[in-house]
Amino acid sequence: METVDREVRLEKQLLRQKRRLSRKEQNSNNSKAVLEKIKKIENKLDNVYNDYMNKCISVVIKSNPSCVVIVENNQKFLQKYYEFVIRMKVRCKMHGIEFKVLNTYA
């Protein structure tokens, strides 16, 4: 829950800073400062996503399964969770666990 709360807080901060940026004159020092804050918040959000993804993968790998199967319902699934699927595949290969992706839309 802490990850979700932090994610929500960072997303609110990001929206607030983007609204501030829209009111600033372009290429001014004030707008550059706000852009730096936006980049920092986006970086923190990426770190939260990556941390959560790695923790989820770690929990699955530590349960020592013989096979991991991911079922994708549509093409958008792979687009949205592509990085997760790739990381899971690599970690399964490192630990000698069979990995499968089932296509139900084909």
C-alpha positions as CSV (number, residue, x, y, z in Angstrom):
1,M,0.0,0.0,0.0
2,E,2.9,2.3,0.7
3,T,3.9,2.1,-3.0
4,V,0.4,3.0,-4.2
5,D,0.2,5.9,-1.8
6,R,3.5,7.3,-2.9
7,E,2.6,6.8,-6.5
8,V,-0.7,8.7,-6.1
9,R,1.2,11.5,-4.2
10,L,3.8,11.8,-6.9
11,E,1.2,11.8,-9.7
12,K,-0.6,14.7,-8.0
13,Q,2.6,16.6,-7.6
14,L,3.3,16.0,-11.3
15,L,-0.1,17.4,-12.4
16,R,0.4,20.4,-10.1
17,Q,3.8,21.2,-11.6
18,K,2.5,20.8,-15.2
19,R,-0.3,23.3,-14.4
20,R,2.3,25.7,-13.0
21,L,4.3,25.3,-16.2
22,S,1.4,26.1,-18.4
23,R,1.1,29.5,-16.7
24,K,4.8,30.3,-17.1
25,E,6.3,32.2,-20.0
26,Q,8.2,29.9,-22.3
27,N,12.0,29.8,-22.0
28,S,12.0,31.9,-18.9
29,N,14.1,31.0,-15.9
30,N,10.9,30.2,-13.9
31,S,9.7,27.8,-16.6
32,K,13.1,26.1,-16.7
33,A,13.0,25.6,-12.9
34,V,9.5,24.1,-13.1
35,L,10.7,21.8,-15.9
36,E,13.5,20.6,-13.7
37,K,11.0,19.8,-10.9
38,I,8.8,17.9,-13.4
39,K,11.8,15.8,-14.6
40,K,12.7,15.0,-11.0
41,I,9.1,13.9,-10.2
42,E,8.9,11.8,-13.4
43,N,12.2,10.1,-12.4
44,K,10.9,9.3,-9.0
45,L,7.7,7.9,-10.5
46,D,9.8,5.7,-12.8
47,N,11.8,4.5,-9.8
48,V,8.6,3.6,-7.9
49,Y,7.3,1.6,-10.9
50,N,10.6,-0.2,-11.3
51,D,10.8,-1.0,-7.6
52,Y,7.3,-2.4,-7.5
53,M,7.9,-4.5,-10.7
54,N,11.1,-5.9,-9.3
55,K,9.4,-6.8,-6.0
56,C,6.6,-8.6,-7.7
57,I,9.0,-10.6,-9.9
58,S,11.1,-11.4,-6.8
59,V,8.1,-12.8,-4.9
60,V,7.2,-15.0,-7.8
61,I,10.8,-16.3,-8.3
62,K,11.2,-16.9,-4.5
63,S,8.2,-19.2,-4.5
64,N,10.3,-21.6,-6.6
65,P,7.7,-22.5,-9.3
66,S,8.4,-25.1,-12.0
67,C,6.8,-22.9,-14.6
68,V,5.5,-19.3,-14.9
69,V,2.6,-18.7,-17.3
70,I,1.4,-15.2,-18.3
71,V,-2.0,-15.1,-20.1
72,E,-2.5,-12.1,-22.3
73,N,-6.1,-11.2,-23.2
74,N,-5.4,-8.8,-26.0
75,Q,-2.6,-7.1,-28.0
76,K,-2.7,-4.1,-25.7
77,F,-1.6,-6.3,-22.8
78,L,1.8,-6.9,-24.3
79,Q,2.2,-3.2,-25.1
80,K,1.4,-2.1,-21.6
81,Y,3.3,-4.8,-19.7
82,Y,6.1,-5.5,-22.2
83,E,8.8,-4.5,-19.8
84,F,7.4,-6.6,-17.0
85,V,7.2,-9.7,-19.3
86,I,10.7,-9.2,-20.5
87,R,12.1,-8.9,-17.0
88,M,10.1,-11.9,-15.8
89,K,11.4,-13.9,-18.8
90,V,15.1,-13.0,-18.0
91,R,14.7,-13.8,-14.3
92,C,13.1,-17.1,-15.0
93,K,15.9,-18.0,-17.4
94,M,18.5,-17.1,-14.7
95,H,16.8,-19.4,-12.2
96,G,16.1,-22.2,-14.6
97,I,12.3,-21.8,-14.5
98,E,10.2,-22.4,-17.6
99,F,8.4,-19.3,-18.9
100,K,5.4,-19.2,-21.2
101,V,3.1,-16.4,-22.6
102,L,-0.3,-17.7,-23.7
103,N,-2.1,-15.8,-26.5
104,T,-5.8,-16.0,-26.1
105,Y,-6.6,-13.4,-28.7
106,A,-5.1,-15.3,-31.6
